[in-house]
Amino acid sequence: MRRKHSEITDQKEIFRILSSTNIGRMATIGQDGFPYITPVNYVTLDGNIYFHCAPKGEKLDNLKRDPRVCFEVDVPLSYIDIGLDPSRPICHLHQFYHCVIIRGNARIVKDDQLKLDALNALIAKHENTDDFEKVTTDMSGYKACVVIEIIPDSISAKSDLIQNKSEADRRAVAEYLFERNLAGDRETVAAMGFQFETE
Protein backbone atom coordinates (compact mmCIF):
# COMPACT_ATOMS: atom_id res chain seq x y z
CA MET A 1 0.00 0.00 0.00
CA ARG A 2 1.48 3.32 -1.10
CA ARG A 3 -0.09 5.49 1.61
CA LYS A 4 1.09 3.57 4.66
CA HIS A 5 -0.24 6.26 7.01
CA SER A 6 -3.78 5.23 6.02
CA GLU A 7 -3.28 1.46 6.32
CA ILE A 8 -5.33 -0.58 8.80
CA THR A 9 -3.69 -3.75 10.11
CA ASP A 10 -5.89 -4.43 13.16
CA GLN A 11 -8.10 -7.39 12.21
CA LYS A 12 -10.86 -6.31 14.62
CA GLU A 13 -11.07 -2.91 12.95
CA ILE A 14 -11.11 -4.50 9.51
CA PHE A 15 -14.04 -6.73 10.43
CA ARG A 16 -15.78 -3.82 12.17
CA ILE A 17 -15.70 -1.97 8.83
CA LEU A 18 -16.93 -5.08 7.01
CA SER A 19 -19.79 -5.37 9.50
CA SER A 20 -20.74 -1.69 9.30
CA THR A 21 -22.23 -1.80 5.81
CA ASN A 22 -24.46 -4.19 3.86
CA ILE A 23 -23.35 -3.77 0.26
CA GLY A 24 -20.05 -4.97 -1.18
CA ARG A 25 -18.79 -5.25 -4.74
CA MET A 26 -17.40 -8.47 -6.16
CA ALA A 27 -15.24 -8.49 -9.26
CA THR A 28 -15.05 -11.69 -11.28
CA ILE A 29 -13.18 -12.39 -14.50
CA GLY A 30 -15.55 -12.33 -17.46
CA GLN A 31 -15.45 -14.69 -20.40
CA ASP A 32 -14.18 -11.79 -22.53
CA GLY A 33 -11.29 -11.20 -20.09
CA PHE A 34 -12.73 -7.98 -18.68
CA PRO A 35 -13.50 -7.57 -14.96
CA TYR A 36 -17.19 -7.91 -14.14
CA ILE A 37 -18.30 -6.09 -10.98
CA THR A 38 -21.50 -6.95 -9.14
CA PRO A 39 -22.92 -5.29 -5.99
CA VAL A 40 -24.07 -7.89 -3.45
CA ASN A 41 -25.71 -7.96 -0.02
CA TYR A 42 -23.25 -9.83 2.18
CA VAL A 43 -22.35 -10.99 5.66
CA THR A 44 -19.11 -12.16 7.28
CA LEU A 45 -18.92 -15.48 9.15
CA ASP A 46 -15.73 -16.91 10.63
CA GLY A 47 -13.60 -14.62 8.47
CA ASN A 48 -15.30 -15.47 5.16
CA ILE A 49 -17.76 -13.51 3.04
CA TYR A 50 -21.20 -14.91 2.15
CA PHE A 51 -23.97 -13.72 -0.13
CA HIS A 52 -26.93 -15.30 -1.89
CA CYS A 53 -28.00 -15.05 -5.52
CA ALA A 54 -30.07 -16.70 -8.23
CA PRO A 55 -28.81 -20.10 -9.40
CA LYS A 56 -28.04 -18.75 -12.88
CA GLY A 57 -26.28 -15.61 -14.07
CA GLU A 58 -23.11 -14.08 -15.40
CA LYS A 59 -21.28 -13.90 -12.07
CA LEU A 60 -21.89 -17.61 -11.43
CA ASP A 61 -20.74 -18.48 -14.93
CA ASN A 62 -17.59 -16.47 -14.27
CA LEU A 63 -16.98 -18.16 -10.89
CA LYS A 64 -17.36 -21.62 -12.37
CA ARG A 65 -14.81 -20.75 -15.02
CA ASP A 66 -12.36 -18.99 -12.65
CA PRO A 67 -12.96 -18.82 -8.86
CA ARG A 68 -10.58 -15.89 -8.29
CA VAL A 69 -12.38 -12.76 -7.13
CA CYS A 70 -11.76 -9.35 -5.65
CA PHE A 71 -14.30 -8.12 -3.09
CA GLU A 72 -14.47 -4.47 -2.03
CA VAL A 73 -16.36 -2.58 0.66
CA ASP A 74 -16.25 1.17 1.20
CA VAL A 75 -17.82 3.37 3.83
CA PRO A 76 -17.99 7.04 2.76
CA LEU A 77 -17.65 9.51 5.61
CA SER A 78 -17.56 13.32 5.44
CA TYR A 79 -16.63 15.39 2.46
CA ILE A 80 -14.48 18.49 2.91
CA ASP A 81 -16.22 21.10 0.82
CA ILE A 82 -15.10 24.51 -0.32
CA GLY A 83 -16.63 26.06 2.81
CA LEU A 84 -13.60 25.02 4.88
CA ASP A 85 -11.36 27.39 2.94
CA PRO A 86 -12.74 29.11 -0.19
CA SER A 87 -9.17 29.92 -1.28
CA ARG A 88 -8.20 26.23 -1.48
CA PRO A 89 -7.65 24.86 -5.00
CA ILE A 90 -10.62 22.79 -6.13
CA CYS A 91 -8.38 19.69 -6.42
CA HIS A 92 -7.79 19.87 -2.65
CA LEU A 93 -11.39 19.05 -1.79
CA HIS A 94 -11.43 15.73 0.01
CA GLN A 95 -13.54 12.67 0.80
CA PHE A 96 -13.00 10.74 4.05
CA TYR A 97 -13.70 7.00 3.94
CA HIS A 98 -12.94 3.49 5.19
CA CYS A 99 -12.39 0.64 2.72
CA VAL A 100 -11.51 -3.05 2.68
CA ILE A 101 -10.27 -5.03 -0.33
CA ILE A 102 -10.24 -8.83 -0.28
CA ARG A 103 -8.58 -11.06 -2.84
CA GLY A 104 -9.66 -14.68 -2.67
CA ASN A 105 -11.52 -17.60 -4.15
CA ALA A 106 -15.28 -18.05 -4.35
CA ARG A 107 -17.39 -21.20 -4.45
CA ILE A 108 -21.00 -22.29 -4.23
CA VAL A 109 -21.79 -23.55 -0.71
CA LYS A 110 -22.94 -27.18 -0.93
CA ASP A 111 -23.23 -27.89 2.81
CA ASP A 112 -26.85 -27.41 3.93
CA GLN A 113 -25.97 -26.26 7.45
CA LEU A 114 -23.45 -23.69 6.27
CA LYS A 115 -25.95 -22.40 3.71
CA LEU A 116 -28.59 -22.07 6.44
CA ASP A 117 -26.14 -20.34 8.79
CA ALA A 118 -25.15 -17.86 6.09
CA LEU A 119 -28.74 -17.07 5.07
CA ASN A 120 -29.89 -16.57 8.66
CA ALA A 121 -26.83 -14.43 9.46
CA LEU A 122 -27.55 -12.35 6.36
CA ILE A 123 -31.15 -11.73 7.45
CA ALA A 124 -30.10 -10.95 11.03
CA LYS A 125 -27.56 -8.39 9.79
CA HIS A 126 -29.94 -6.63 7.43
CA GLU A 127 -32.92 -6.72 9.80
CA ASN A 128 -30.67 -5.79 12.74
CA THR A 129 -32.42 -8.37 14.94
CA ASP A 130 -32.43 -12.08 15.73
CA ASP A 131 -36.20 -12.02 16.13
CA PHE A 132 -37.36 -13.43 12.79
CA GLU A 133 -38.54 -16.72 11.34
CA LYS A 134 -35.38 -18.70 10.64
CA VAL A 135 -34.73 -20.07 7.18
CA THR A 136 -35.12 -23.86 6.91
CA THR A 137 -34.25 -26.31 4.17
CA ASP A 138 -37.90 -26.89 3.26
CA MET A 139 -38.59 -23.23 2.45
CA SER A 140 -39.04 -22.35 -1.21
CA GLY A 141 -36.63 -19.42 -0.86
CA TYR A 142 -33.90 -21.73 0.42
CA LYS A 143 -34.30 -24.01 -2.57
CA ALA A 144 -34.48 -21.15 -5.07
CA CYS A 145 -31.14 -19.52 -4.24
CA VAL A 146 -27.50 -20.41 -3.99
CA VAL A 147 -25.05 -19.11 -1.39
CA ILE A 148 -21.55 -18.07 -2.40
CA GLU A 149 -18.59 -18.22 -0.03
CA ILE A 150 -15.50 -16.06 -0.57
CA ILE A 151 -12.43 -17.37 1.22
CA PRO A 152 -9.83 -14.58 1.52
CA ASP A 153 -6.25 -15.08 0.39
CA SER A 154 -5.32 -11.50 1.33
CA ILE A 155 -7.06 -8.55 2.97
CA SER A 156 -5.98 -4.92 2.84
CA ALA A 157 -7.77 -1.98 4.40
CA LYS A 158 -7.38 1.72 4.96
CA SER A 159 -9.07 4.71 6.51
CA ASP A 160 -8.51 8.08 4.89
CA LEU A 161 -8.72 10.55 7.78
CA ILE A 162 -5.92 12.93 6.64
CA GLN A 163 -3.50 11.17 8.99
CA ASN A 164 -0.58 12.68 7.04
CA LYS A 165 -1.51 16.26 7.99
CA SER A 166 -0.27 18.17 11.03
CA GLU A 167 -2.20 17.89 14.28
CA ALA A 168 -3.17 21.55 13.99
CA ASP A 169 -4.53 21.05 10.45
CA ARG A 170 -6.42 17.94 11.48
CA ARG A 171 -7.96 19.72 14.47
CA ALA A 172 -9.03 22.63 12.27
CA VAL A 173 -10.78 20.23 9.90
CA ALA A 174 -12.39 18.33 12.79
CA GLU A 175 -13.67 21.59 14.31
CA TYR A 176 -15.10 22.64 10.96
CA LEU A 177 -16.89 19.29 10.52
CA PHE A 178 -18.19 19.36 14.09
CA GLU A 179 -19.68 22.81 13.59
CA ARG A 180 -21.01 22.03 10.11
CA ASN A 181 -22.74 18.90 11.50
CA LEU A 182 -23.98 17.41 8.26
CA ALA A 183 -24.80 13.69 8.09
CA GLY A 184 -21.64 11.75 8.95
CA ASP A 185 -19.64 14.75 10.20
CA ARG A 186 -19.70 13.85 13.89
CA GLU A 187 -18.86 10.21 13.04
CA THR A 188 -15.88 11.43 11.02
CA VAL A 189 -14.69 13.67 13.87
CA ALA A 190 -14.81 10.69 16.25
CA ALA A 191 -12.96 8.49 13.74
CA MET A 192 -10.27 11.19 13.52
CA GLY A 193 -9.83 10.87 17.29
CA PHE A 194 -11.30 14.22 18.36
CA GLN A 195 -14.00 14.98 20.90
CA PHE A 196 -15.73 18.32 21.24
CA GLU A 197 -18.51 19.32 23.60
CA THR A 198 -21.79 20.66 22.27
CA GLU A 199 -22.98 23.95 23.70
Secondary structure, 3 states (H helix, E strand, C coil): CCCHHHECCCHHHHHHHHHCCCEEEEEEECCCCCEEEEEEECEEECCEEEEEECCCCHHHHHHHHCCEEEEEEEEEEEEECHHHCCCCCHHHCEEEEEEEEEEEEEEECCCHHHHHHHHHHHHHHHHCCCCCCCCCCCCHHHHHCEEEEEEEEEEEEEEECCCCCCHHHHHHHHHHHHHHCCCCHHHHHHHHCCCCCCC
